[in-house]
């Protein structure tokens, strides 16, 4: 027997709750009566609000998100969800809203697919044009950029997807096959050039052993000219072979000069001579304690001049550069020490040498310990602040270490001189 308890969207019968037929959905059971039929109907009417909120939320997301196409599946799934949702209410406006969203998204996806189709066809044409360029390295970079754009471009209609992907891949495969052949040929040519240059080196060694050195020297000079025509090797390999070739030439001409009685005077770059002279002058002035202030000014001027001259020289002996830098640092540290001492001992240079050394040792020892403590504090603070990897921090630490090292070297020199005087 049918119950009289019902509302616009459903009813209760025989202890069960039913939803009325609507759209193309038939009448169906959605629950049962726990207490009273009125309470049951009210429960399912209230539950309908959940379905409405979900549709409203989805509609809001579709309006606001950037990648709208990804929401088509969610809309279709929401339709299936509503078709089986247990609640009582007006589902027709909800389905109308979902139909509207679905049409909007399908139209949007179709338009995007049309645009994507145009973009991918254009990318294929660009890839074809680039793949024929002679500059393989440049073409490789440009094709990688094209490939990145291809990946970022959205999908096209399924009927074109496979064909386009295959066409694009064929262009890439053909290019990289040509690229591989190109580098194989390039490597073959490099190997040939290496063999040629190694042959020049071996030839010079053999010519050094020949009896007719006059004829040999002509051939060695010819090889030197031919060497300059062999280009296109990797820089490191070229440099290594050149060193070996130069060594072979030096050995040849050493023997040639020795046999011919020729005294060989190697040419010295006048700029290198100038750098050497500056270094020697500063090292000599290190012992001139009386004129240390003027020597410090000279060292500053020479630092500027060193940078100007050394920039014009291809290679500078590392030991010479280190000697110059050490001389400048010692002069600066010595000048600073004497300036600090002068505040209390204005007549330092008039005192006996033993007394001078004791004063300088005490002051230098104090400054060294003080600066080392400050450096340790700075390093600890930098580690706590997580700044140890910063270039400016490392530069400051290295500069301070060098200054302390120079002070310690001078301190050792003072002590050695004092011991020699006391033991003499």
C-alpha positions as CSV (number, residue, x, y, z in Angstrom):
1,X,0.0,0.0,0.0
2,X,1.4,3.4,-1.0
3,X,2.3,5.9,1.7
4,X,0.8,9.4,1.5
5,X,4.2,10.9,2.6
6,X,5.9,12.5,-0.4
7,X,7.3,15.7,-1.7
8,X,8.0,17.2,-5.2
9,X,11.0,15.0,-5.9
10,X,10.2,11.7,-4.1
11,X,8.2,9.7,-1.7
12,X,8.2,7.0,1.0
13,X,6.6,3.6,0.5
14,X,6.8,0.4,2.5
15,X,9.6,1.7,4.7
16,X,11.7,2.8,1.7
17,X,12.6,6.1,0.1
18,X,12.3,6.6,-3.6
19,X,13.3,9.4,-6.0
20,X,10.8,10.3,-8.8
21,X,11.7,9.7,-12.4
22,X,13.3,12.8,-14.2
23,X,15.0,13.4,-17.5
24,X,15.8,9.9,-18.8
25,X,16.4,8.5,-15.3
26,X,13.7,6.1,-14.0
27,X,12.2,6.1,-10.5
28,X,14.5,4.3,-8.1
29,X,15.1,3.5,-4.4
30,X,17.6,5.7,-2.6
31,X,17.2,4.7,1.0
32,X,15.0,3.5,3.8
33,X,13.0,5.0,6.7
34,X,14.8,4.8,10.0
35,X,12.3,6.7,12.3
36,X,9.5,8.6,10.5
37,X,8.9,9.1,6.8
38,X,9.0,12.9,7.3
39,X,12.5,12.6,8.8
40,X,13.6,10.3,6.0
41,X,12.4,12.8,3.3
42,X,14.0,15.7,5.2
43,X,17.3,13.8,5.4
44,X,17.5,13.2,1.7
45,X,16.3,16.7,0.8
46,X,19.2,18.1,3.0
47,X,21.6,15.6,1.4
48,X,20.8,17.1,-2.0
49,X,22.7,20.2,-0.9
50,X,25.9,18.1,-1.1
51,X,25.4,17.4,-4.8
52,X,24.6,21.0,-5.5
53,X,27.8,22.2,-3.7
54,X,29.9,19.8,-5.7
55,X,28.5,21.0,-9.0
56,X,28.9,24.7,-7.9
57,X,32.5,24.0,-6.9
58,X,33.3,22.3,-10.2
59,X,31.7,25.1,-12.1
60,X,33.8,27.7,-10.2
61,X,37.0,25.7,-10.9
62,X,36.3,25.5,-14.6
63,X,35.9,29.2,-14.7
64,X,39.1,30.0,-12.8
65,X,41.7,27.4,-13.7
66,X,44.2,27.9,-16.5
67,X,44.3,24.3,-17.8
68,X,40.5,24.0,-18.4
69,X,40.8,21.0,-20.8
70,X,41.8,18.7,-18.0
71,X,38.4,19.3,-16.3
72,X,36.4,17.6,-19.1
73,X,36.9,14.2,-17.4
74,X,35.8,15.6,-14.1
75,X,32.6,17.0,-15.6
76,X,31.7,13.6,-17.2
77,X,32.5,11.8,-13.9
78,X,30.3,14.3,-12.1
79,X,27.4,13.4,-14.4
80,X,27.8,9.8,-13.5
81,X,28.0,10.7,-9.8
82,X,24.7,12.7,-9.9
83,X,22.9,9.9,-11.8
84,X,23.4,7.6,-8.8
85,X,23.4,10.2,-6.1
86,X,21.0,9.4,-3.2
87,X,19.2,12.7,-2.5
88,X,16.0,14.5,-3.2
89,X,16.0,17.8,-5.1
90,X,15.8,19.4,-8.5
91,X,18.7,17.6,-10.3
92,X,17.7,19.0,-13.7
93,X,19.4,22.5,-13.3
94,X,22.5,20.6,-12.1
95,X,22.6,18.4,-15.2
96,X,21.9,21.5,-17.3
97,X,24.9,23.2,-15.8
98,X,27.1,20.1,-16.3
99,X,25.9,19.9,-20.0
100,X,26.8,23.6,-20.4
101,X,30.3,23.0,-18.9
102,X,30.8,19.9,-21.0
103,X,29.9,21.7,-24.3
104,X,32.1,24.6,-23.3
105,X,35.1,22.4,-22.5
106,X,34.7,20.2,-25.6
107,X,34.5,23.3,-27.8
108,X,37.6,24.7,-26.1
109,X,39.5,21.5,-26.4
110,X,38.6,21.2,-30.1
111,X,39.8,24.8,-30.7
112,X,43.0,24.1,-28.8
113,X,43.5,21.0,-30.8
114,X,43.1,22.9,-34.0
115,X,45.7,25.5,-32.8
116,X,48.0,22.7,-31.6
117,X,47.7,21.1,-35.0
118,X,48.8,24.3,-36.6
119,X,51.7,24.7,-34.2
120,X,53.0,21.2,-34.6
121,X,52.8,21.3,-38.3
122,X,54.8,24.6,-38.2
123,X,57.3,23.0,-35.8
124,X,57.8,20.1,-38.2
125,X,58.5,22.5,-41.1
126,X,60.9,24.5,-38.9
127,X,62.6,21.2,-37.9
128,X,63.0,20.2,-41.6
129,X,64.5,23.6,-42.4
130,X,66.9,23.5,-39.5
131,X,68.0,19.9,-40.1
132,X,69.5,20.9,-43.4
133,X,71.8,23.6,-42.0
134,X,75.5,23.1,-42.4
135,X,76.4,24.2,-38.9
136,X,75.7,20.9,-37.1
137,X,76.3,22.2,-33.6
138,X,74.0,25.2,-34.1
139,X,71.3,23.0,-35.8
140,X,71.5,20.6,-32.8
141,X,70.8,23.4,-30.3
142,X,67.9,24.7,-32.4
143,X,66.4,21.3,-32.9
144,X,66.5,20.7,-29.2
145,X,64.6,23.9,-28.7
146,X,62.1,22.8,-31.3
147,X,61.7,19.5,-29.5
148,X,61.1,21.3,-26.2
149,X,58.3,23.4,-27.8
150,X,56.8,20.2,-29.3
151,X,56.6,18.5,-25.9
152,X,55.1,21.6,-24.3
153,X,52.4,21.9,-27.1
154,X,49.2,20.2,-26.1
155,X,47.6,17.2,-27.9
156,X,45.9,17.3,-31.3
157,X,42.9,15.4,-32.6
158,X,43.5,11.6,-32.3
159,X,43.2,11.2,-36.1
160,X,46.3,13.3,-36.6
161,X,48.3,12.5,-33.5
162,X,50.2,9.4,-34.7
163,X,50.9,10.7,-38.2
164,X,52.3,14.0,-36.8
165,X,54.4,12.2,-34.2
166,X,55.9,9.9,-36.7
167,X,56.7,12.7,-39.2
168,X,58.4,14.8,-36.5
169,X,60.4,11.8,-35.3
170,X,61.5,11.0,-38.8
171,X,62.9,14.5,-39.2
172,X,64.8,14.1,-35.9
173,X,66.1,10.6,-36.7
174,X,67.4,11.7,-40.1
175,X,69.2,14.7,-38.7
176,X,70.8,12.8,-35.9
177,X,71.9,10.1,-38.3
178,X,73.5,12.9,-40.4
179,X,75.0,14.4,-37.2
180,X,76.6,11.1,-36.2
181,X,78.1,10.7,-39.7
182,X,79.4,14.2,-39.6
183,X,81.2,13.7,-36.2
184,X,82.5,10.3,-37.3
185,X,84.0,12.0,-40.4
186,X,85.3,14.9,-38.2
187,X,86.9,12.5,-35.8
188,X,88.5,10.7,-38.7
189,X,90.0,13.9,-40.0
190,X,91.2,14.8,-36.5
191,X,92.9,11.4,-36.2
192,X,94.6,11.9,-39.5
193,X,95.8,15.4,-38.5
194,X,97.1,13.9,-35.2
195,X,99.0,11.3,-37.1
196,X,100.4,13.9,-39.4
197,X,101.7,16.1,-36.6
198,X,103.0,13.1,-34.7
199,X,104.8,12.3,-37.9
200,X,106.4,15.8,-37.9
201,X,107.6,15.2,-34.4
202,X,109.1,11.8,-35.2
203,X,110.7,13.3,-38.3
204,X,112.5,16.0,-36.3
205,X,113.8,13.4,-33.9
206,X,115.1,11.3,-36.9
207,X,116.7,14.4,-38.5
208,X,118.6,15.1,-35.3
209,X,120.4,11.7,-35.8
210,X,121.2,12.4,-39.5
211,X,124.8,12.9,-40.6
212,X,124.0,15.8,-42.9
213,X,122.8,18.4,-40.4
214,X,122.8,21.2,-43.0
215,X,120.2,19.3,-45.1
216,X,118.4,18.4,-41.9
217,X,118.0,22.0,-40.7
218,X,116.4,22.9,-44.0
219,X,113.8,20.1,-43.6
220,X,113.2,21.0,-40.0
221,X,112.3,24.5,-41.0
222,X,110.0,23.2,-43.7
223,X,108.3,21.0,-41.1
224,X,107.8,24.1,-38.9
225,X,106.0,25.9,-41.8
226,X,103.9,22.8,-42.6
227,X,102.9,22.5,-38.9
228,X,101.2,25.9,-39.0
229,X,98.9,24.6,-41.9
230,X,97.4,21.8,-39.8
231,X,94.5,23.3,-38.0
232,X,91.2,22.2,-36.4
233,X,92.4,20.0,-33.6
234,X,90.9,20.1,-30.1
235,X,92.9,22.8,-28.1
236,X,94.3,20.4,-25.5
237,X,95.5,17.9,-28.0
238,X,97.0,20.7,-30.2
239,X,98.8,22.1,-27.2
240,X,100.2,18.7,-26.1
241,X,101.5,18.0,-29.6
242,X,103.0,21.5,-30.0
243,X,104.9,21.0,-26.7
244,X,106.4,17.7,-28.0
245,X,107.2,19.3,-31.4
246,X,108.9,22.3,-29.8
247,X,110.9,20.0,-27.5
248,X,112.0,18.0,-30.6
249,X,113.0,21.2,-32.3
250,X,114.9,22.4,-29.2
251,X,116.8,19.1,-29.0
252,X,117.6,19.3,-32.8
253,X,119.0,22.9,-32.6
254,X,120.9,22.2,-29.4
255,X,122.8,19.5,-31.3
256,X,123.1,21.6,-34.4
257,X,124.6,24.5,-32.5
258,X,126.9,22.3,-30.6
259,X,128.2,20.6,-33.7
260,X,128.6,23.9,-35.6
261,X,130.1,25.6,-32.6
262,X,127.4,28.2,-32.4
263,X,126.8,29.8,-29.0
264,X,123.1,30.1,-28.6
265,X,121.7,32.9,-26.6
266,X,118.0,32.4,-25.9
267,X,115.9,35.6,-26.6
268,X,114.4,37.0,-23.4
269,X,111.3,39.0,-23.6
270,X,112.1,42.5,-22.5
271,X,108.8,42.7,-20.7
272,X,109.8,39.6,-18.7
273,X,113.1,41.2,-18.0
274,X,111.3,44.3,-16.6
275,X,109.2,42.1,-14.3
276,X,112.3,40.3,-13.1
277,X,114.0,43.6,-12.4
278,X,111.1,44.9,-10.4
279,X,111.0,41.8,-8.3
280,X,114.8,41.9,-7.6
281,X,114.7,45.6,-6.7
282,X,111.9,45.1,-4.1
283,X,113.7,42.0,-2.6
284,X,116.8,44.1,-2.1
285,X,114.9,47.0,-0.5
286,X,113.3,44.6,2.0
287,X,116.4,45.1,4.2
288,X,116.3,48.9,4.0
289,X,114.4,49.4,7.3
290,X,115.0,53.2,7.4
291,X,113.4,53.9,4.1
292,X,110.6,51.3,4.4
293,X,107.8,53.9,3.9
294,X,109.2,54.9,0.5
295,X,109.7,51.3,-0.4
296,X,106.0,50.6,0.3
297,X,105.0,53.4,-2.0
298,X,107.3,52.0,-4.7
299,X,105.8,48.5,-4.2
300,X,102.3,50.0,-4.7
301,X,103.4,51.6,-7.9
302,X,105.1,48.4,-9.1
303,X,101.9,46.4,-8.4
304,X,100.0,48.6,-10.9
305,X,102.9,48.4,-13.4
306,X,103.1,44.6,-12.9
307,X,99.5,44.2,-13.9
308,X,100.0,46.3,-17.0
309,X,103.1,44.5,-18.2
310,X,102.1,41.0,-17.3
311,X,98.9,41.4,-19.3
312,X,101.0,41.8,-22.4
313,X,103.0,38.6,-21.8
314,X,101.7,35.2,-22.9
315,X,103.1,33.1,-20.1
316,X,104.8,34.2,-16.8
317,X,106.8,31.9,-14.6
318,X,104.7,31.1,-11.5
319,X,107.6,31.2,-9.2
320,X,108.5,34.7,-10.4
321,X,104.9,36.0,-9.9
322,X,104.9,34.4,-6.4
323,X,108.3,36.0,-5.6
324,X,107.0,39.4,-6.6
325,X,103.8,39.0,-4.6
326,X,105.7,37.9,-1.5
327,X,108.1,40.8,-1.7
328,X,105.2,43.3,-1.9
329,X,103.4,41.6,1.0
330,X,106.5,41.6,3.2
331,X,107.2,45.2,2.5
332,X,103.6,46.2,3.3
333,X,103.6,44.2,6.6
334,X,107.1,45.5,7.5
335,X,106.0,49.1,6.8
336,X,102.8,48.6,8.9
337,X,104.9,47.1,11.8
338,X,107.3,50.1,11.8
339,X,104.5,52.6,11.6
340,X,102.8,51.0,14.7
341,X,106.1,50.9,16.6
342,X,106.8,54.5,15.8
343,X,104.0,55.7,18.0
344,X,105.9,54.5,21.1
345,X,109.5,54.3,19.8
346,X,110.0,57.2,17.4
347,X,113.7,56.7,17.5
348,X,113.7,53.0,16.8
349,X,116.3,53.2,14.1
350,X,118.7,54.9,16.5
351,X,118.6,52.0,19.0
352,X,121.0,49.1,19.0
353,X,120.1,46.3,16.6
354,X,119.4,43.8,19.4
355,X,116.9,46.2,21.0
356,X,115.3,46.9,17.7
357,X,114.8,43.2,17.1
358,X,113.3,42.7,20.5
359,X,110.8,45.5,20.1
360,X,109.8,44.3,16.6
361,X,109.5,40.7,17.8
362,X,107.2,41.6,20.7
363,X,105.0,43.8,18.5
364,X,104.8,41.4,15.6
365,X,104.1,38.5,17.9
366,X,101.2,40.5,19.5
367,X,99.8,41.5,16.1
368,X,100.0,38.0,14.7
369,X,98.2,36.4,17.7
370,X,95.6,39.1,17.6
371,X,94.9,38.8,13.9
372,X,94.8,35.0,14.1
373,X,92.2,35.1,16.9
374,X,90.1,37.6,14.9
375,X,90.3,35.3,11.9
376,X,89.2,32.3,13.9
377,X,86.2,34.3,15.3
378,X,85.3,35.4,11.7
379,X,85.4,31.9,10.4
380,X,83.3,30.6,13.2
381,X,80.7,33.3,12.7
382,X,80.6,32.7,8.9
383,X,80.0,29.0,9.6
384,X,77.2,29.8,12.0
385,X,75.7,32.1,9.4
386,X,76.1,29.5,6.6
387,X,78.2,31.9,4.5
388,X,81.4,29.9,4.2
389,X,80.7,29.0,0.5
390,X,80.3,32.7,-0.5
391,X,83.1,34.0,-2.7
392,X,83.5,37.3,-0.8
393,X,83.9,35.5,2.5
394,X,86.4,33.0,1.1
395,X,88.4,35.9,-0.5
396,X,88.5,37.7,2.8
397,X,89.6,34.6,4.7
398,X,92.4,33.9,2.2
399,X,93.6,37.5,2.3
400,X,93.8,37.4,6.1
401,X,95.6,34.1,6.1
402,X,98.2,35.5,3.6
403,X,98.8,38.5,5.8
404,X,99.2,36.4,8.9
405,X,101.6,34.1,7.0
406,X,103.7,37.1,6.0
407,X,103.8,38.3,9.6
408,X,104.9,34.9,10.8
409,X,107.7,34.8,8.1
410,X,109.0,38.2,9.2
411,X,108.8,37.1,12.9
412,X,110.9,34.0,12.2
413,X,113.4,36.2,10.3
414,X,113.7,38.6,13.3
415,X,114.2,35.8,15.8
416,X,116.8,34.1,13.5
417,X,118.7,37.4,13.2
418,X,118.5,38.0,17.0
419,X,119.8,34.5,17.8
420,X,122.7,35.0,15.4
421,X,123.7,38.2,17.1
422,X,123.4,36.8,20.6
423,X,125.4,33.7,19.6
424,X,128.1,35.5,17.7
